[in-house]
Amino acid sequence: MELHINGKSYEVHAEPDTPLLWVIRDELGLTGTKYGCGLAQCGACSVLIDGVVARACVLPVAGVVGRQITTIEGVEADPVGRRVVDAWVRHQVPQCGYCQSGQVMAATALLRETPHPSDEQISAAMVNLCRCGTYNAIRAAIHEVAGQAGKSSTALNEAAGAEDTGRAQA
């Protein structure tokens, strides 16, 4: 099977039902995309498929043949992805960093689709889990990229503190 990842073509040899995550990590050595839960719940494995965020841990490799795949290693080639990474650094978003590649991918997809998202749109799009609780910094970085850096910290804290069915949202 031929995969198009980060602007390059790769010939891969895997069973068609092998999760894309394992092909990316084990066969191609692109280890920035992380394994978290294996159930498409946490978002650590998020990649972009034709610009749309997807969970690589449950996506069969056969389902992405011929499509454009972007991993964290290639996100900075996209102007929006580059701005997201820069904002992540300026806001010191990562603590342990494990979930951050998936967070960056989700934020990049959001900002490409909605350049000036509201807090509600950010909450709806940023559903990846972060054990370190960097949701306020994630939201601030997204607002910066969107040109909304003046959002009040009160609004950020209120929005980031909201929980939906036990899952904190960014």
GROMACS elastic network, one bead per residue, 0.5 to 0.9 nm:
[ bonds ]
;  ai    aj funct       b0    kb
    1    10     6  0.81655   500
    1    11     6  0.56695   500
    1    12     6  0.53857   500
    1    13     6  0.65544   500
    1    14     6  0.78765   500
    1    16     6  0.85504   500
    1    61     6  0.86476   500
    1    62     6  0.76694   500
    1    65     6  0.67849   500
    2     9     6  0.65583   500
    2    10     6  0.55059   500
    2    12     6  0.61528   500
    2    13     6  0.89288   500
    2    65     6  0.61842   500
    2    66     6  0.71311   500
    3     8     6  0.81605   500
    3     9     6  0.56229   500
    3    10     6  0.51793   500
    3    11     6  0.64300   500
    3    12     6  0.71446   500
    3    61     6  0.85890   500
    3    64     6  0.72584   500
    3    65     6  0.54522   500
    3    66     6  0.63488   500
    3    67     6  0.73268   500
    3    68     6  0.78608   500
    3    69     6  0.78176   500
    4     7     6  0.62522   500
    4     8     6  0.55069   500
    4    10     6  0.63559   500
    4    64     6  0.87197   500
    4    65     6  0.76390   500
    4    66     6  0.67387   500
    4    67     6  0.64627   500
    4    68     6  0.53260   500
    4    69     6  0.59488   500
    4    70     6  0.84761   500
    5     8     6  0.53732   500
    5     9     6  0.63464   500
    5    10     6  0.73729   500
    5    24     6  0.88032   500
    5    67     6  0.86359   500
    5    68     6  0.62231   500
    5    70     6  0.56485   500
    5    71     6  0.72768   500
    5    74     6  0.80485   500
    6     9     6  0.84281   500
    6    68     6  0.76276   500
    6    69     6  0.62613   500
    6    71     6  0.66123   500
    6    72     6  0.88936   500
    6    73     6  0.74273   500
    6    75     6  0.76351   500
    6    77     6  0.81779   500
    7    68     6  0.76606   500
    7    69     6  0.81341   500
    7    70     6  0.79733   500
    7    74     6  0.79141   500
   10    28     6  0.82435   500
   12    23     6  0.76097   500
   12    27     6  0.73477   500
   12    28     6  0.81917   500
   13    16     6  0.89865   500
   13    23     6  0.86022   500
   13    27     6  0.82153   500
   14    17     6  0.81660   500
   14    18     6  0.64716   500
   14    23     6  0.72637   500
   14    27     6  0.86051   500
   14    61     6  0.79438   500
   15    18     6  0.54010   500
   15    60     6  0.89209   500
   15    61     6  0.79783   500
   15    62     6  0.81828   500
   16    19     6  0.83997   500
   16    60     6  0.64132   500
   16    61     6  0.57240   500
   16    63     6  0.80996   500
   17    20     6  0.86394   500
   17    59     6  0.81279   500
   17    61     6  0.62036   500
   17    62     6  0.65172   500
   17    63     6  0.85401   500
   18    21     6  0.83497   500
   18    22     6  0.71058   500
   18    23     6  0.73530   500
   18    58     6  0.85764   500
   18    59     6  0.79853   500
   18    60     6  0.53454   500
   18    61     6  0.57707   500
   18    62     6  0.79752   500
   19    22     6  0.57475   500
   19    23     6  0.69399   500
   19    56     6  0.64356   500
   19    57     6  0.54724   500
   19    58     6  0.54537   500
   19    59     6  0.51952   500
   19    61     6  0.56610   500
   19    62     6  0.88630   500
   20    23     6  0.51651   500
   20    24     6  0.61234   500
   20    25     6  0.85816   500
   20    55     6  0.88057   500
   20    56     6  0.51389   500
   20    57     6  0.64088   500
   20    58     6  0.73946   500
   20    59     6  0.56737   500
   20    60     6  0.56820   500
   20    62     6  0.84221   500
   20    63     6  0.88498   500
   20    64     6  0.81583   500
   21    24     6  0.51703   500
   21    25     6  0.60872   500
   21    26     6  0.82087   500
   21    33     6  0.72897   500
   21    34     6  0.78860   500
   21    35     6  0.74963   500
   21    45     6  0.68028   500
   21    46     6  0.89547   500
   21    47     6  0.89896   500
   21    55     6  0.83233   500
   21    57     6  0.50535   500
   21    58     6  0.78916   500
   21    59     6  0.78057   500
   21    60     6  0.88509   500
   21    61     6  0.84198   500
   22    25     6  0.51178   500
   22    26     6  0.53533   500
   22    27     6  0.71579   500
   22    28     6  0.88503   500
   22    35     6  0.87766   500
   22    56     6  0.83288   500
   22    57     6  0.75210   500
   23    26     6  0.54678   500
   23    28     6  0.63686   500
   23    29     6  0.84191   500
   23    30     6  0.89437   500
   23    61     6  0.74892   500
   24    27     6  0.60802   500
   24    28     6  0.51339   500
   24    29     6  0.64136   500
   24    30     6  0.55740   500
   24    31     6  0.73040   500
   24    33     6  0.78565   500
   24    56     6  0.88254   500
   24    71     6  0.86440   500
   25    28     6  0.58024   500
   25    32     6  0.79369   500
   25    33     6  0.72251   500
   25    34     6  0.82646   500
   26    29     6  0.55082   500
   26    30     6  0.77220   500
   26    31     6  0.79197   500
   27    30     6  0.83700   500
   28    31     6  0.84734   500
   29    32     6  0.89440   500
   30    33     6  0.70346   500
   30    71     6  0.80280   500
   30    72     6  0.87167   500
   30    73     6  0.72090   500
   31    34     6  0.67815   500
   31    73     6  0.86258   500
   32    45     6  0.88793   500
   32    71     6  0.75564   500
   32    72     6  0.60075   500
   32    73     6  0.65652   500
   32   101     6  0.66162   500
   33    44     6  0.68558   500
   33    45     6  0.52214   500
   33    46     6  0.69567   500
   33    47     6  0.74257   500
   33    56     6  0.85146   500
   33    71     6  0.66465   500
   33    72     6  0.64870   500
   33    73     6  0.83864   500
   33    99     6  0.89499   500
   33   101     6  0.62959   500
   33   102     6  0.70685   500
   34    43     6  0.87666   500
   34    44     6  0.52509   500
   34    46     6  0.81200   500
   34    57     6  0.89217   500
   34    98     6  0.71973   500
   34    99     6  0.74294   500
   34   101     6  0.75832   500
   34   102     6  0.77866   500
   35    38     6  0.66200   500
   35    43     6  0.88063   500
   35    44     6  0.61437   500
   35    45     6  0.56302   500
   35    56     6  0.88698   500
   35    57     6  0.69992   500
   36    39     6  0.84056   500
   36    40     6  0.86050   500
   36    41     6  0.85277   500
   36    42     6  0.64155   500
   36    43     6  0.73781   500
   36    44     6  0.54720   500
   36    45     6  0.68432   500
   36    57     6  0.84986   500
   36    98     6  0.86517   500
   36    99     6  0.81042   500
   37    40     6  0.68692   500
   37    41     6  0.66290   500
   37    42     6  0.61959   500
   37    43     6  0.83191   500
   37    44     6  0.80670   500
   37    45     6  0.88493   500
   37    57     6  0.82687   500
   38    41     6  0.76928   500
   38    42     6  0.84511   500
   38    45     6  0.85262   500
   38    56     6  0.89371   500
   38    57     6  0.53878   500
   38    58     6  0.68585   500
   39    42     6  0.77891   500
   39    55     6  0.87807   500
   39    57     6  0.69901   500
   39    58     6  0.66832   500
   40    43     6  0.63362   500
   40    44     6  0.86675   500
   40    45     6  0.79200   500
   40    46     6  0.87314   500
   40    54     6  0.87329   500
   40    55     6  0.55674   500
   40    56     6  0.78305   500
   40    57     6  0.63705   500
   40    58     6  0.62986   500
   41    44     6  0.87111   500
   41    55     6  0.84148   500
   41   127     6  0.88079   500
   41   128     6  0.75820   500
   41   129     6  0.81010   500
   42    45     6  0.79852   500
   42    46     6  0.89902   500
   42    55     6  0.89697   500
   42    99     6  0.82627   500
   42   102     6  0.89066   500
   42   127     6  0.79109   500
   42   128     6  0.52371   500
   42   129     6  0.50426   500
   42   130     6  0.81070   500
   43    46     6  0.52966   500
   43    54     6  0.85121   500
   43    55     6  0.63894   500
   43    56     6  0.88774   500
   43    99     6  0.72711   500
   43   102     6  0.56264   500
   43   103     6  0.74012   500
   43   106     6  0.84855   500
   43   127     6  0.76066   500
   43   129     6  0.65636   500
   44    55     6  0.80800   500
   44    57     6  0.89919   500
   44    98     6  0.72230   500
   44   100     6  0.72822   500
   44   101     6  0.67578   500
   44   103     6  0.74041   500
   44   128     6  0.71198   500
   44   129     6  0.78094   500
   44   130     6  0.89048   500
   45    54     6  0.81747   500
   45    55     6  0.55586   500
   45    56     6  0.54201   500
   45    57     6  0.60768   500
   45    99     6  0.82631   500
   45   101     6  0.78743   500
   45   102     6  0.58382   500
   46    53     6  0.62812   500
   46    54     6  0.54412   500
   46    56     6  0.59736   500
   46    57     6  0.82526   500
   46    71     6  0.79113   500
   46    72     6  0.87579   500
   46   101     6  0.74876   500
   46   103     6  0.77319   500
   46   104     6  0.88433   500
   46   105     6  0.63084   500
   46   106     6  0.71037   500
   46   128     6  0.87344   500
   47    51     6  0.87803   500
   47    52     6  0.80612   500
   47    53     6  0.56454   500
   47    54     6  0.54938   500
   47    55     6  0.64759   500
   47    56     6  0.64663   500
   47    69     6  0.70196   500
   47    70     6  0.58588   500
   47    71     6  0.51080   500
   47    72     6  0.72356   500
   47   101     6  0.86187   500
   47   102     6  0.69301   500
   47   105     6  0.60367   500
   47   106     6  0.79996   500
   48    51     6  0.50321   500
   48    52     6  0.50235   500
   48    54     6  0.58819   500
   48    55     6  0.86278   500
   48    68     6  0.79327   500
   48    69     6  0.56293   500
   48    71     6  0.66249   500
   48    75     6  0.88133   500
   48   105     6  0.66959   500
   48   106     6  0.81782   500
   48   108     6  0.88832   500
   48   109     6  0.73183   500
   49    52     6  0.51702   500
   49    53     6  0.62957   500
   49    54     6  0.64495   500
   49    64     6  0.75590   500
   49    67     6  0.66666   500
   49    68     6  0.56931   500
   49    70     6  0.65510   500
   50    53     6  0.84766   500
   50    67     6  0.61956   500
   50    69     6  0.63127   500
   50    70     6  0.79732   500
   51    68     6  0.77659   500
   51    69     6  0.78654   500
   51    70     6  0.77142   500
   51   108     6  0.87238   500
   51   109     6  0.62672   500
   51   112     6  0.81130   500
   51   113     6  0.88899   500
   52   106     6  0.85204   500
   52   109     6  0.59313   500
   52   110     6  0.86737   500
   52   113     6  0.89176   500
   53   102     6  0.89865   500
   53   105     6  0.67452   500
   53   106     6  0.58965   500
   53   108     6  0.86532   500
   53   109     6  0.60356   500
   53   110     6  0.85696   500
   54    59     6  0.78833   500
   54   106     6  0.86563   500
   55    58     6  0.62940   500
   55    59     6  0.65404   500
   55   102     6  0.88853   500
   56    59     6  0.50542   500
   56    60     6  0.79646   500
   56    61     6  0.86962   500
   57    60     6  0.83285   500
   59    62     6  0.84662   500
   59    63     6  0.69970   500
   59    64     6  0.81095   500
   60    63     6  0.55038   500
   60    64     6  0.74818   500
   61    64     6  0.56438   500
   61    65     6  0.69614   500
   62    65     6  0.56518   500
   63    66     6  0.87708   500
   63    67     6  0.86296   500
   64    67     6  0.53255   500
   64    68     6  0.78513   500
   64    69     6  0.77763   500
   65    68     6  0.84936   500
   70    73     6  0.77577   500
   70    74     6  0.58004   500
   70    75     6  0.62634   500
   70   105     6  0.85839   500
   71    74     6  0.54460   500
   71    75     6  0.61992   500
   71   101     6  0.83476   500
   71   102     6  0.89639   500
   71   105     6  0.76549   500
   72    75     6  0.51465   500
   72    76     6  0.78214   500
   72   101     6  0.57122   500
   72   102     6  0.77320   500
   72   104     6  0.75867   500
   72   105     6  0.67924   500
   73    76     6  0.74883   500
   73    77     6  0.89897   500
   73   101     6  0.89541   500
   74    77     6  0.57639   500
   74    78     6  0.78566   500
   74    81     6  0.87506   500
   75    78     6  0.57218   500
   75    79     6  0.85396   500
   75    80     6  0.84523   500
   75    81     6  0.51044   500
   75    82     6  0.67967   500
   75    85     6  0.84189   500
   75   104     6  0.84422   500
   75   105     6  0.74031   500
   75   108     6  0.81079   500
   76    79     6  0.67362   500
   76    80     6  0.77826   500
   76    83     6  0.79170   500
   76    84     6  0.84166   500
   76    85     6  0.71579   500
   77    80     6  0.86731   500
   77    81     6  0.70550   500
   77    82     6  0.66982   500
   78    81     6  0.50163   500
   78    82     6  0.60838   500
   78    83     6  0.86921   500
   78   108     6  0.88616   500
   79    82     6  0.50777   500
   79    83     6  0.63511   500
   79    84     6  0.87014   500
   80    83     6  0.51247   500
   80    84     6  0.61872   500
   80    85     6  0.87033   500
   80   108     6  0.62124   500
   80   109     6  0.87545   500
   80   111     6  0.70867   500
   80   112     6  0.66256   500
   80   145     6  0.80737   500
   81    84     6  0.50078   500
   81    85     6  0.62070   500
   81    86     6  0.85854   500
   81   104     6  0.76280   500
   81   105     6  0.77363   500
   81   107     6  0.82900   500
   81   108     6  0.52813   500
   81   109     6  0.84602   500
   81   111     6  0.87615   500
   81   112     6  0.86479   500
   82    85     6  0.52244   500
   82    86     6  0.61983   500
   82    87     6  0.86409   500
   82   108     6  0.88258   500
   83    86     6  0.50472   500
   83    87     6  0.60945   500
   83    88     6  0.85326   500
   83   108     6  0.87589   500
   83   145     6  0.62813   500
   84    87     6  0.51087   500
   84    88     6  0.60978   500
   84    89     6  0.87018   500
   84   104     6  0.66963   500
   84   105     6  0.89268   500
   84   107     6  0.71653   500
   84   108     6  0.64512   500
   84   111     6  0.87007   500
   84   141     6  0.71987   500
   84   142     6  0.70916   500
   84   144     6  0.87716   500
   84   145     6  0.63376   500
   85    88     6  0.50021   500
   85    89     6  0.63635   500
   85    90     6  0.87548   500
   85   104     6  0.69023   500
   85   108     6  0.89626   500
   86    89     6  0.52128   500
   86    90     6  0.62724   500
   86    91     6  0.86744   500
   86   141     6  0.88105   500
   86   145     6  0.89386   500
   87    91     6  0.59892   500
   87    92     6  0.82371   500
   87    93     6  0.84963   500
   87   140     6  0.86127   500
   87   141     6  0.51017   500
   87   142     6  0.75278   500
   87   144     6  0.68730   500
   87   145     6  0.67223   500
   88    91     6  0.53118   500
   88    92     6  0.58803   500
   88    93     6  0.52684   500
   88    94     6  0.75638   500
   88   104     6  0.79892   500
   88   137     6  0.80264   500
   88   138     6  0.72619   500
   88   141     6  0.58450   500
   88   142     6  0.84696   500
   89    93     6  0.66201   500
   89    94     6  0.81635   500
   89   141     6  0.87982   500
   90    93     6  0.79406   500
   90   141     6  0.79429   500
   91    94     6  0.87455   500
   91   137     6  0.60859   500
   91   138     6  0.79386   500
   91   140     6  0.73579   500
   91   141     6  0.61197   500
   92    95     6  0.78579   500
   92   137     6  0.73047   500
   93    97     6  0.82704   500
   93   100     6  0.81066   500
   93   134     6  0.61665   500
   93   135     6  0.83435   500
   93   136     6  0.85923   500
   93   137     6  0.52623   500
   93   138     6  0.60223   500
   93   141     6  0.78210   500
   94    98     6  0.81144   500
   94    99     6  0.83250   500
   94   100     6  0.63488   500
   94   132     6  0.83188   500
   94   134     6  0.69984   500
   94   137     6  0.85908   500
   94   138     6  0.87803   500
   95    98     6  0.83829   500
   95   100     6  0.89434   500
   95   132     6  0.64502   500
   95   133     6  0.87712   500
   95   134     6  0.74571   500
   96    99     6  0.81035   500
   96   100     6  0.86065   500
   96   131     6  0.86514   500
   96   132     6  0.70170   500
   97   100     6  0.51510   500
   97   101     6  0.77439   500
   97   130     6  0.88954   500
   97   132     6  0.86772   500
   98   101     6  0.72755   500
   98   102     6  0.86235   500
   98   130     6  0.82778   500
   98   131     6  0.89681   500
   99   102     6  0.56471   500
   99   103     6  0.62870   500
   99   104     6  0.88668   500
   99   128     6  0.77378   500
   99   129     6  0.71644   500
   99   130     6  0.60300   500
   99   131     6  0.82069   500
  100   104     6  0.59554   500
  100   105     6  0.84276   500
  100   130     6  0.80322   500
  101   104     6  0.52060   500
  101   105     6  0.62965   500
  101   106     6  0.87436   500
  102   105     6  0.50766   500
  102   106     6  0.61946   500
  102   107     6  0.85987   500
  102   128     6  0.71901   500
  103   106     6  0.51533   500
  103   107     6  0.61154   500
  103   108     6  0.85160   500
  103   126     6  0.72703   500
  103   127     6  0.86624   500
  103   128     6  0.63405   500
  103   129     6  0.84340   500
  103   130     6  0.86147   500
  103   138     6  0.80784   500
  104   107     6  0.51081   500
  104   108     6  0.60089   500
  104   109     6  0.85962   500
  104   138     6  0.89053   500
  105   108     6  0.51152   500
  105   109     6  0.62459   500
  105   110     6  0.86265   500
  106   109     6  0.52090   500
  106   110     6  0.61731   500
  106   111     6  0.86827   500
  106   125     6  0.70260   500
  106   126     6  0.63240   500
  106   127     6  0.84633   500
  106   128     6  0.79078   500
  107   110     6  0.50121   500
  107   111     6  0.60804   500
  107   112     6  0.84884   500
  107   122     6  0.82769   500
  107   125     6  0.76859   500
  107   126     6  0.68719   500
  107   138     6  0.85980   500
  107   142     6  0.68422   500
  108   111     6  0.52373   500
  108   112     6  0.60599   500
  108   113     6  0.85786   500
  108   142     6  0.88962   500
  109   112     6  0.52344   500
  109   113     6  0.62592   500
  109   114     6  0.84300   500
  109   125     6  0.87073   500
  110   113     6  0.52828   500
  110   114     6  0.57387   500
  110   115     6  0.75557   500
  110   117     6  0.78776   500
  110   121     6  0.83852   500
  110   122     6  0.75659   500
  110   125     6  0.64177   500
  110   126     6  0.81766   500
  111   116     6  0.71035   500
  111   117     6  0.72709   500
  111   142     6  0.78232   500
  111   145     6  0.79800   500
  111   146     6  0.72058   500
  112   115     6  0.59190   500
  114   117     6  0.55434   500
  114   121     6  0.84336   500
  114   146     6  0.88079   500
  115   145     6  0.82964   500
  115   146     6  0.57403   500
  115   147     6  0.88010   500
  116   143     6  0.78471   500
  116   145     6  0.85363   500
  116   147     6  0.73252   500
  116   148     6  0.76248   500
  117   120     6  0.77873   500
  117   121     6  0.55358   500
  117   122     6  0.61790   500
  117   142     6  0.85330   500
  117   143     6  0.79129   500
  117   146     6  0.71652   500
  118   121     6  0.51173   500
  118   122     6  0.62513   500
  118   123     6  0.86073   500
  118   143     6  0.87843   500
  119   122     6  0.50144   500
  119   123     6  0.61053   500
  119   124     6  0.85807   500
  119   139     6  0.81674   500
  119   143     6  0.88370   500
  119   155     6  0.87163   500
  119   156     6  0.81745   500
  119   159     6  0.69459   500
  119   170     6  0.87159   500
  120   123     6  0.50701   500
  120   124     6  0.61633   500
  120   125     6  0.86642   500
  120   159     6  0.82295   500
  121   124     6  0.50473   500
  121   125     6  0.61487   500
  121   126     6  0.84266   500
  122   125     6  0.52124   500
  122   126     6  0.57526   500
  122   127     6  0.88318   500
  122   139     6  0.73958   500
  122   142     6  0.80854   500
  122   169     6  0.86254   500
  122   170     6  0.66293   500
  123   126     6  0.53894   500
  123   127     6  0.68937   500
  123   139     6  0.87499   500
  123   159     6  0.78969   500
  123   160     6  0.80662   500
  123   169     6  0.55126   500
  123   170     6  0.51268   500
  124   127     6  0.66925   500
  124   169     6  0.77699   500
  124   170     6  0.82624   500
  125   128     6  0.85964   500
  125   169     6  0.88504   500
  125   170     6  0.82582   500
  126   129     6  0.86023   500
  126   138     6  0.89516   500
  126   139     6  0.88921   500
  126   169     6  0.64638   500
  126   170     6  0.53431   500
  127   167     6  0.81402   500
  127   168     6  0.77712   500
  127   169     6  0.55245   500
  127   170     6  0.66100   500
  128   168     6  0.89239   500
  128   169     6  0.76946   500
  128   170     6  0.80557   500
  129   133     6  0.83172   500
  129   167     6  0.78159   500
  129   168     6  0.74133   500
  129   169     6  0.78120   500
  129   170     6  0.87490   500
  130   133     6  0.53645   500
  130   134     6  0.66751   500
  130   135     6  0.75056   500
  130   168     6  0.86376   500
  131   134     6  0.81459   500
  132   135     6  0.86246   500
  133   136     6  0.78981   500
  133   137     6  0.89799   500
  133   168     6  0.85269   500
  134   137     6  0.54373   500
  134   138     6  0.61904   500
  134   139     6  0.87365   500
  134   170     6  0.84284   500
  135   139     6  0.61025   500
  135   140     6  0.85460   500
  135   157     6  0.89933   500
  135   160     6  0.60032   500
  135   161     6  0.85629   500
  135   168     6  0.82555   500
  135   169     6  0.72202   500
  136   139     6  0.51654   500
  136   140     6  0.61424   500
  136   141     6  0.86232   500
  136   153     6  0.86095   500
  136   156     6  0.62602   500
  136   157     6  0.64762   500
  136   159     6  0.85671   500
  136   160     6  0.58405   500
  136   161     6  0.86097   500
  136   170     6  0.70277   500
  137   141     6  0.60884   500
  137   142     6  0.85754   500
  138   141     6  0.51992   500
  138   142     6  0.62629   500
  138   143     6  0.86616   500
  138   170     6  0.67853   500
  139   142     6  0.51182   500
  139   143     6  0.61568   500
  139   144     6  0.86232   500
  139   156     6  0.70569   500
  139   160     6  0.76828   500
  139   170     6  0.60899   500
  140   143     6  0.50574   500
  140   144     6  0.61773   500
  140   145     6  0.87787   500
  140   148     6  0.86235   500
  140   149     6  0.68811   500
  140   151     6  0.79444   500
  140   153     6  0.86586   500
  140   156     6  0.74174   500
  141   144     6  0.50434   500
  141   145     6  0.63615   500
  141   146     6  0.86129   500
  141   149     6  0.79842   500
  142   145     6  0.52230   500
  142   146     6  0.61700   500
  142   147     6  0.86491   500
  142   148     6  0.83032   500
  142   149     6  0.85000   500
  143   147     6  0.61525   500
  143   149     6  0.52469   500
  143   150     6  0.81203   500
  143   151     6  0.73815   500
  144   147     6  0.50544   500
  144   148     6  0.53934   500
  144   150     6  0.81366   500
  145   148     6  0.73969   500
  145   149     6  0.78361   500
  146   149     6  0.76951   500
  147   150     6  0.82903   500
  148   151     6  0.61303   500
  149   152     6  0.85742   500
  150   153     6  0.88166   500
  151   154     6  0.84512   500
  151   155     6  0.69439   500
  151   156     6  0.71493   500
  152   155     6  0.53461   500
  152   156     6  0.63808   500
  152   157     6  0.87025   500
  153   157     6  0.59605   500
  153   158     6  0.84515   500
  154   157     6  0.51407   500
  154   158     6  0.60824   500
  154   159     6  0.84930   500
  155   158     6  0.51727   500
  155   159     6  0.60320   500
  155   160     6  0.83869   500
  156   159     6  0.52440   500
  156   160     6  0.58979   500
  156   161     6  0.83533   500
  157   160     6  0.51216   500
  157   161     6  0.58805   500
  157   162     6  0.87036   500
  158   161     6  0.52242   500
  158   162     6  0.66113   500
  159   162     6  0.54858   500
  159   163     6  0.89406   500
  159   169     6  0.82602   500
  159   170     6  0.76625   500
  160   163     6  0.80688   500
  160   168     6  0.74231   500
  160   169     6  0.62860   500
  160   170     6  0.54343   500
  161   168     6  0.71146   500
  161   169     6  0.77388   500
  161   170     6  0.84686   500
  162   167     6  0.88545   500
  162   168     6  0.65070   500
  162   169     6  0.67141   500
  162   170     6  0.86153   500
  163   166     6  0.57878   500
  163   167     6  0.55437   500
  163   169     6  0.61900   500
  164   167     6  0.54113   500
  164   168     6  0.65568   500
  164   169     6  0.73212   500
  165   168     6  0.84289   500
